[in-house]
Amino acid sequence: MASTVRSALTKAVAMLGMSDSADLDAQLLLARLLDKPRSWLYTWPEQPLSPAQELAFANLVDRRR
C-alpha cells in the first residue's frame, strides 16, 4: 500500500523525534521533494506518494535526523 502525504509526514515527525521543529522540517522536506507549496500538503493529504518519492523522502528525513 502506497504512503499518502499525511502518513509520510506522520512517519517523518516520529523519526525526527522531539525536535521543536519536527513538523516544520518534515513539511519543508516533503514540499521541496514534491515541488509544491506547504499549503498543498494540507489541501491534498490523501495524495499517494510513489515508491520512489517515499524512498527519497525517507532518505531526506534520515539525513535531517
KAFENPE-V311269 format. One record per helix or strand of 2 or more residues. SS is the DSSP state (@ for helix, = for strand). FROM is the first residue (numbers start at 0). LEN is the number of residues. If there is no record, write none. Layout:
[[SS	FROM	LEN] [SS	FROM	LEN]]
This chain:
[[@	4	12] [@	21	13] [@	37	6] [@	50	14]]
